[in-house]
Amino acid sequence: MGLNIELLLKNARLPDGLIKDISVSEGRVLHCGSVFGHAESVIDCKSRLCLPGAIDMHVHIRGGEQSYKETWESGTKSAVSGGVTTVVDQPNTVPPLTDAAVYEKRLREAKEQSYCNFGINGGVYPKSDLKGLYKAGALAFGEIFAAPSSYGDALEESQLKDSLDKISEMNATATVHTEIVLEGDDDSLIDHDNLRPGDLEANAVEYICKLADPKMKLHFCHLSSPFSIDAVPAGYTLEVMPHHLFLTPEMFEDKENPGYGKVNPPLRDRKIVDAIWKRWERIDVIASDHAPHTREEKSAGFSEVPSGIPGTGTMMPLLLERCLEKGGITLESVLRKTVTKPADILGIEPPGFLKGQKADFAVYSNEKEIITADRLFSKAGWTPYEGMNGIFPEIVVINGEHVYEDGSFLQRSSEWICGDGYIAKEDKYI
């Protein structure tokens, strides 16, 4: 008797190079290999590379009062167009996510609009109800600000210590933004770099480590220097963003709008970027820190420009172009940093090719293409990677549903992924 197959991906080239058929039913992999049975729907992958959908564990999907910058629809469409099938929202929102009521309002908005799977972290502020947020479904907490940023004020030491202790007691994950900001004029990308130096970022990492329980689940966000990467002790995890691997301030010197390169932590010079690449194996996670602002906001006088750049739609294309075209990093390591390790840190289920695994896949083009903002779906309408090369997916499957092909969305498929503290956690994928 043949299998009852809802979706069949024929002739998919897996990461190991083998060509196989992937049969899917009820959002799960039934079988990977030769298939016997009738399929309700068939996608011919034509020997193109099929990868598990990426988990972008650091995005700022704006929405709510900031929907003019990005909505859940536009932000998650951008993610899917770049091969990301799960996003985790970091709550530097307006209003801030400080209690269950605000969390649940954001959750309703996400459920109504999201085009991919998503989790939402709880905000950590002086008045946050951390237990209430965890019971409401917060997947993790933070990013917790150890220094001020565009949308977050730094917590005092006693507040930081208390928050980390409470998160540790719940056995939840804390994600931390570590910077030390100096006083001075912030009139250029070079100034911005100098005011947030990488060696002081390392000092901030060490400061957090002294406050945190050494056995807690602690994750350092967007580290931007070799000093801070080296400062993270074994047992804690860290992430690096594509813009700290692929961009430098010098790349924006001759451009009309240098504000497009303003981000926290700042872009570093080529010497620092090269040193980060040399630490590729130490990096646990690559995440985008997708933080869109409008063209108008990014075109103000430099000191007034908000920090943040869009990036969830370009994360995987940039990494795959580096891996498959230029070399120096393996496909296995890219998948470890964008699929399996984020899932492990967050305690969620990764997609994959084994029987019973979640059927979230991206089928990639055999050709690289030039990155342009108009193919990324973000309301930002610009990208700092304009003109660079990327390898984009041509087909995306989420929860066993064929959702995207050749630049068009066919349908919407989305599941909320809640944290272990959720009251109804017996059904974690809702």
C-alpha positions in Angstrom: 0.0 0.0 0.0 1.3 3.4 -0.9 1.7 6.4 1.3 -1.1 9.0 1.7 1.0 12.0 0.5 -0.4 15.5 0.6 2.7 17.1 -1.0 5.6 15.6 -2.9 8.9 17.4 -3.5 10.4 15.4 -6.4 14.1 15.5 -7.4 15.2 17.6 -4.4 19.0 18.0 -4.0 19.7 17.6 -0.3 22.6 19.2 1.6 24.6 16.0 1.2 24.3 16.3 -2.6 21.9 13.3 -3.0 18.8 13.7 -5.2 15.7 12.4 -3.3 11.9 12.8 -3.2 10.4 14.2 0.0 6.9 13.2 0.8 4.9 15.3 3.2 1.6 14.9 5.1 0.0 17.0 7.8 3.0 19.3 7.9 5.4 16.5 8.6 7.9 14.5 6.6 6.5 11.1 5.8 9.5 9.7 3.9 12.7 10.9 2.2 13.8 8.7 -0.7 11.9 6.7 -3.4 8.2 7.2 -3.0 5.4 4.8 -3.7 1.9 6.3 -3.5 -0.3 9.0 -4.9 0.5 12.7 -4.1 -2.2 15.3 -4.0 0.3 18.0 -5.0 3.7 17.6 -6.7 6.6 20.1 -6.9 9.5 19.2 -9.2 12.6 20.7 -7.6 14.6 19.9 -10.8 17.7 18.9 -8.8 17.9 22.3 -7.2 19.2 22.6 -3.6 16.5 22.0 -1.0 17.3 23.2 2.6 15.4 23.2 5.8 13.8 26.6 6.4 16.0 29.0 8.4 15.1 30.1 11.9 15.9 33.9 12.2 16.0 34.3 16.0 16.4 38.0 16.0 14.0 40.3 14.1 12.1 43.4 15.0 8.8 43.2 13.1 7.6 46.7 14.2 3.8 46.5 13.7 1.3 48.2 16.0 2.1 51.9 16.2 5.2 51.3 14.0 3.3 49.7 11.2 4.4 52.4 8.8 7.9 51.0 9.1 6.9 47.3 8.8 3.9 45.1 9.4 3.8 41.4 10.4 2.7 40.7 6.8 5.5 42.6 5.1 8.2 41.6 7.5 7.4 37.9 7.3 6.9 38.0 3.6 10.4 39.4 3.4 11.7 36.5 5.6 10.0 33.9 3.5 11.4 35.4 0.2 14.9 34.8 1.6 14.3 31.2 2.9 13.4 32.0 6.5 10.4 30.0 7.7 10.4 30.9 11.4 11.1 34.3 12.9 11.5 35.3 16.6 10.4 38.8 17.4 12.6 40.9 19.8 10.3 43.3 21.6 11.6 46.8 21.3 8.0 47.7 20.4 5.7 50.6 20.9 4.2 50.1 23.5 6.8 47.9 25.1 5.9 44.3 25.9 5.9 44.5 29.7 2.8 42.4 30.6 0.5 39.7 29.4 -2.2 42.1 28.1 0.3 43.9 25.8 1.8 40.6 24.8 -1.6 39.1 23.8 -2.5 42.1 21.7 0.8 41.7 19.8 0.1 38.0 19.5 -3.3 38.6 17.9 -1.8 40.9 15.4 0.9 38.4 14.5 -1.6 35.6 14.1 -3.8 37.6 11.8 -0.9 38.7 9.5 2.1 36.5 9.7 3.2 34.5 6.6 5.6 32.2 8.5 6.0 30.6 11.8 6.9 32.9 14.6 7.7 33.3 18.3 7.6 36.5 20.3 10.0 37.3 23.2 9.0 39.1 26.4 10.3 42.6 27.0 12.6 43.2 30.0 12.1 46.6 31.5 12.0 47.9 35.1 8.3 47.3 35.4 8.0 44.1 33.3 5.9 41.2 34.7 8.3 38.5 33.6 6.3 35.6 35.1 3.1 36.9 33.5 4.9 37.2 30.1 6.2 33.7 30.3 2.8 32.3 31.1 1.4 34.4 28.2 3.7 32.5 25.8 7.0 34.4 25.6 9.5 32.2 23.8 12.5 33.9 25.4 13.3 37.3 27.0 15.0 40.3 25.6 17.0 41.5 24.0 17.9 43.0 27.4 19.8 46.3 27.0 23.0 46.7 28.8 23.4 50.0 27.0 20.9 52.5 25.4 19.9 51.9 21.8 17.4 53.5 19.4 14.4 51.7 21.1 15.8 50.5 24.4 17.1 52.1 27.6 19.8 50.3 29.6 18.8 48.7 32.8 20.5 49.6 36.0 22.8 47.0 37.5 20.4 45.9 40.2 17.6 45.7 37.7 19.7 43.6 35.3 20.8 41.2 38.1 17.2 40.8 39.3 15.8 40.2 35.8 18.5 37.7 34.9 17.9 35.9 38.2 14.1 35.7 37.6 14.6 34.4 34.0 17.1 31.8 35.3 14.6 30.7 37.9 12.0 30.0 35.2 14.6 28.1 33.2 14.0 30.5 30.3 16.4 32.0 27.9 17.7 35.6 28.2 19.0 37.4 25.2 21.3 40.4 25.9 22.4 43.5 23.9 25.9 44.3 25.2 27.4 47.7 24.3 29.1 50.6 26.2 28.4 53.9 24.6 30.8 56.8 24.9 29.9 60.5 24.7 30.7 62.5 21.6 29.5 63.7 18.3 27.8 61.1 16.2 28.0 62.6 12.7 29.3 59.8 10.5 29.6 56.0 10.4 33.2 56.3 11.6 32.0 58.4 14.6 29.3 55.8 15.3 31.9 53.1 15.3 34.2 55.0 17.6 31.5 55.8 20.1 30.6 52.1 20.5 34.0 50.4 20.4 34.5 46.7 20.1 36.8 46.4 23.1 34.2 48.0 25.3 31.6 45.6 23.8 33.8 42.9 25.3 33.8 44.6 28.6 30.0 44.7 28.5 30.0 40.9 27.9 32.2 40.3 30.9 29.9 42.6 33.0 26.8 40.6 32.1 28.7 37.3 32.8 29.5 38.5 36.3 25.8 39.2 37.0 24.4 36.0 35.4 24.1 32.5 36.9 26.8 30.5 35.1 24.2 27.7 34.5 21.5 29.9 33.0 20.4 30.0 29.4 22.2 33.2 28.3 22.5 34.3 24.7 24.5 37.3 23.5 23.0 39.2 20.6 24.7 40.7 17.6 28.4 40.6 18.7 30.4 42.8 16.4 34.0 42.4 17.4 36.5 39.5 17.9 37.1 40.8 21.4 33.5 40.3 22.5 33.3 36.9 20.7 36.4 35.8 22.6 34.9 37.1 25.9 31.9 34.8 25.9 32.6 31.8 28.1 31.7 28.2 27.2 28.1 27.4 28.1 26.7 30.7 26.9 25.8 31.3 23.3 26.4 34.1 20.9 25.1 35.4 17.5 26.6 37.5 14.7 24.7 39.4 12.1 25.2 39.4 8.3 25.9 43.1 8.3 28.9 42.6 10.6 30.2 40.0 8.1 29.4 41.6 4.8 29.4 45.4 5.3 31.9 48.0 6.4 31.6 51.8 6.9 33.8 52.4 3.9 31.2 50.8 1.6 28.9 53.8 2.3 31.4 56.6 2.0 30.5 57.5 -1.6 26.8 56.7 -1.3 24.1 59.3 -1.2 22.8 58.1 2.1 25.3 56.9 4.7 22.5 56.6 7.2 21.6 53.3 5.5 24.6 51.8 7.2 23.8 53.1 10.7 23.1 50.2 13.1 23.8 49.2 16.7 26.3 47.7 17.3 28.0 49.7 14.5 29.6 48.5 11.3 33.3 47.8 11.8 36.3 48.2 9.5 37.6 45.5 7.2 40.3 44.4 9.7 37.6 43.7 12.3 35.3 42.0 9.8 38.1 39.7 8.7 38.8 38.8 12.4 35.1 37.9 12.9 35.2 35.6 9.8 38.2 33.9 11.4 36.0 33.0 14.4 33.3 31.5 12.2 33.4 28.2 14.1 33.0 29.9 17.5 29.8 31.7 16.3 26.7 29.8 17.4 24.1 31.6 15.4 23.7 33.9 12.5 20.6 36.0 12.8 19.5 39.1 10.9 18.6 41.8 13.5 16.0 42.8 10.9 15.2 46.4 12.1 13.5 48.4 9.3 13.1 52.1 9.2 11.6 54.2 6.4 13.7 55.9 3.7 12.7 59.3 5.1 13.9 58.3 8.6 17.2 57.0 7.3 17.7 60.2 5.2 17.7 62.6 8.1 20.9 64.3 9.4 23.2 61.5 10.5 23.0 62.2 14.2 19.2 62.0 14.0 19.0 58.8 11.9 17.6 55.8 13.9 19.9 52.8 14.0 18.7 49.6 12.3 18.7 48.0 8.9 16.4 45.4 7.2 17.9 42.0 6.7 15.8 38.9 7.2 15.2 38.6 3.5 18.9 38.7 2.6 20.5 36.6 5.5 20.4 33.2 3.8 21.0 34.5 0.2 24.2 36.2 1.4 25.4 33.2 3.4 24.7 30.8 0.5 26.4 33.0 -2.0 29.5 33.1 0.2 29.3 29.3 0.9 28.5 28.0 -2.6 30.2 30.6 -4.8 33.2 31.9 -2.8 33.8 29.1 -0.4 35.6 29.3 2.9 32.6 28.1 4.9 30.6 24.9 4.6 26.9 24.4 3.9 26.8 22.2 7.0 28.0 25.1 9.2 25.5 27.5 7.7 22.7 25.2 8.5 24.0 24.6 12.0 24.0 28.4 12.6 20.7 29.2 11.0 18.5 26.1 11.7 19.7 23.6 14.3 21.5 25.8 16.8 18.8 28.5 17.0 16.2 25.7 17.6 18.4 24.2 20.3 18.9 27.5 22.1 15.1 28.3 22.0 14.0 24.8 22.8 11.9 24.5 19.6 11.6 21.9 16.9 13.8 22.4 13.8 12.6 21.4 10.4 14.5 18.6 8.6 14.3 15.6 6.3 13.8 12.8 8.8 10.4 11.1 9.2 8.2 13.2 11.5 10.2 16.4 11.3 8.5 19.7 10.4 8.2 20.2 6.7 9.6 23.7 6.3 11.8 23.9 3.2 13.4 26.3 0.8 14.4 25.3 -2.7 17.1 27.5 -4.0 18.0 28.8 -7.4 21.1 27.4 -9.1 22.1 31.0 -10.0 23.1 33.9 -7.9 21.3 37.2 -8.6 21.8 40.9 -7.8 20.1 42.0 -4.6 17.5 44.7 -5.0 15.1 46.1 -2.5 12.1 45.6 -4.8 12.3 41.8 -4.5 12.4 41.8 -0.7 8.8 42.7 0.3 9.8 44.8 3.2 8.0 48.2 3.7 11.4 49.7 4.3 11.8 49.9 0.6 15.7 49.9 0.7 18.5 47.5 1.6 22.1 48.2 2.5 23.0 45.2 0.3 21.7 46.7 -2.9 23.9 45.6 -5.8 25.5 42.7 -3.9 25.0 39.1 -4.9 22.8 36.5 -3.3 21.3 33.1 -3.9 17.5 33.2 -3.3 14.9 30.5 -3.0 12.5 29.9 -5.9 10.1 27.7 -3.8 9.3 27.8 -0.1 7.2 25.2 1.8 6.0 26.0 5.3 4.1 23.5 7.5 3.8 21.3 4.5 2.1 24.0 2.5 3.5 25.4 -0.8 3.5 29.1 0.1 5.9 30.8 -2.3 7.2 30.4 -5.8 9.1 32.6 -8.2 8.6 35.8 -6.3 4.8 35.3 -5.6 2.9 34.2 -2.6 0.5 31.4 -3.2 -1.0 31.2 0.3 -0.3 31.9 4.0 0.9 29.3 6.5 1.8 30.3 10.0 2.1 28.8 13.5 2.7 30.5 16.8 5.6 28.9 18.7 5.2 29.7 22.4 7.7 29.2 25.3 7.6 26.4 27.8 5.9 28.7 30.4 2.7 28.9 28.4 -0.2 27.7 30.4 -1.5 25.5 27.5 2.0 24.2 26.7 0.7 20.7 26.1 0.1 21.8 22.5 3.3 23.9 21.9 2.6 24.4 18.2 -0.7 26.2 18.0 
